[in-house]
Amino acid sequence: MWSEWKDLKQIVAMNEEIEQIVSADPACQRLGQIAGIGPPVATAIVAAIGNRAASHKGQEPSSWLGLVPRQHSTGGKVRLFGISKRATAKLTIGN
């Protein structure tokens, strides 16, 4: 039980550290406003994507998240439609 209690204290300390990071980073704060994204997920996304300037289009971070364009293919012709503005607007992080 002692080791479990120590592990629990470490988890609490890590959660407090994540909260401090989120309060200091504006990109994490904006991501935290999206429903379903809490401090751990917001910091993970910012750490993984980094500076948005590295991506040329809004579709790059969208595809990284798995938001893919709608597809309509017939007779061997592949047509890809765009991703809705609603989906890409939620991905606006960084400056």
N, C-alpha and C positions, 0 to 999 in steps of 0.2 A: 504494500500500500504506500510505503514511503516513496518508492520509485515512481509510482503512478502520480502521487501528489507533486513530485518534482517535475514530471513531464507536464502536468497541468499548469504549473507555474511558468514553465518555458513557453507554452502555448499562449498564455495570457500576455506574457512579455512581448512575444512576436506580434500578437494582435495590436498591442499598443503601439509598437513600432510602425506597423502598417498604417494605423490611424494617423500617426504623425506625418508620414510620407504623403498621405492623401491630403491632409490639411495644408501642406506646403506646396503641392503641385496643382496648378490650375487645370491641366489636362485630366488628371485623376478626378478632380472635383466635377468637371463636366461629364465625364463618363459615369460617375456615381449618380448623376441625376436620371440616368436611363433606368427604367424599371427592370429589376432582376440583376443589376450589376452592383455589387457591393465593393467595399474597399479592397479585398484581396483580388477580385477579378479586375478591377480598374487598374491596380498597380501591375498586374500580370500583363494586361493588354498594352499599357504604356511601355513596359519593359520589352515586350516582344516586338511591337511595331516601331517604337522609337519616334523619331522625328518624321512627321507626315511629309516633309519636303522631299524625302527620299523616294516617295511614290509619285509617279507622273500623272496618274488619273485617280479618281475616287474609286474606280473599279478594282484597283489592286488591293487595298485593304479589305474591300468587300469580298473579293474572291478568297483572300486569306482566311476570312471568317466563315466562308462557305456559302455566302450569298451569291449565287450564280445566276446569270441571265436566263430568262425564259427561252425555251427552244421550241421551234416548230419546224420539223423536217419532213419533207415529202419527196419521193422520187429521186433520192440521192442528193437533193439540195438541202444544205443545212442553213437554217436561218436562226440567228441568235438575236433576241430582242434585248433591250437595255434593262438594267436594274432600276427599279422605281426610285424616284427621288426621295421617298420616305425612308427607304432602306439605307441609302448612302448618306442622307443628312444626319443620321444617328452616328455615323462614323467620323464626324468632324472632331478630331482631336489635335492637339498641338497648335502651333501658330503657323 
